[in-house]
Amino acid sequence: MSSKLVIDGLMKHFPNVSRPAINNVSVTIESGEILALLGPSGCGKTTTLRSVAGLETPTGGTISIDGIVVNDPGKGIFVPPQRRRLGMVFQSYAVWPHMTVRENVAYPLIARRVPEKEIRAKVDETIALVGLSDYIDRPVVALSGGQMQRVALARSLSYKPRLLLLDEPLSNLDAKLRIRLRDDLRSIIKDAGVTALYVTHDQAEAVVLGDRIGVMKDGELLQVANPQTLYNNPANSFIANFTGAEAVLKGVVERAGNGTGSLKLIGCSQQLKLIDDPTLIRAGQVKISVRPENVSLNPISHDDSASTTFSGRILSLQYLGTQTLYCVDLYGQRMDILELGTVPRFRSGETVEVDFPIDNCSIFID
């Protein structure tokens, strides 16, 4: 039975460190939902997960699982990890090397004194869920890294935890295995019907696995949204950059009357669009995040009909085999543009038309 997780105003201060590791983090994970916590190293995402697990003691805020408060420093409440009924998968495989696959998965059930007949049924069911039925009686050390991580996952799911915590479980795998297991992991968690908190620094993992993604920086939770919203409407330039929108252009909003403003790129008199957001109009200076895959390059045609087509110059290009990454000068600003194809279409120094759909760009102040 999956459970709802509620984190409210969570704080964590470490001794002799001025900045809190977790600073007033609040988020709710609904029953059966997967929340991916995304952020760079040292942002507080693993400390948040460890606080939920009971491996760290928060200094403020509350954590409740299925309506039961497991952490509340203000009231002296701290439920130890073994009583929270959680499953946890670590970066390292953390399997018992002297045991078989079956014995590894059965271990937490034996520790909980589950009847032997029930243990066998649960082990068979969980190992089938992670796709290792053909390896059930093999020594775990005879498996590949990806298979051992599946064993660790099965062991965490065997006793039907209320909540599954995953701390960068794919980071020790090679690139090919990581992609394969990443694609399977969401299906496994969903088939198990468990609520999950997944910590990662890899935005591709977060997008594939998470029903929602929370982005953290310096101990703060900056934005929580579904992958499509987060990817296309980042709340600030840090989130835009961290999720792959390398081109963040400087813009200006000039008052245009009737409560609207004209959005333009700095250094260009051409209007991108009319803005009716009072905050952006008052700010004047804004940033525009542009994803390189949403931009197209074309030879100069001298056609002024497209309102989002600009003249740029190729500064450099990087050939990547199946695609080419161009660095383009756009009115004194640099932007990266990714173009699919095995043959580069433009040369360094060439003048090109740059076209990007403004409705797929994000505009913000920070």
Secondary structure, DSSP 8 states (H G I E B T S, - for coil): ----EEEEEEEE--TT-SS-SEEEEEEEE-TT-EEEEE--TTSSHHHHHHHHHTSS--SEEEEEETTEEEEEGGGTEE--GGGS-EEEE-SS----TTSBHHHHHHHHHHHTT--HHHHHHHHHHHHHHTT-GGGTTSBGGGS-HHHHHHHHHHHHHTT--SEEEEESTTTTS-HHHHHHHHHHHHHHHHHHT-EEEEEES-HHHHHHH-SEEEEEETTEEEEEE-HHHHHHS-SSHHHHHHTT--EEEEEEEEEEETTEEEEEETT--SEEEEE--HHHHHH-EEEEEE-GGG-EEEE-------TTEEEEEEEEEEE-SSEEEEEEEETTEEEEEEEESSS----TT-EEEEE--GGGSEEE--
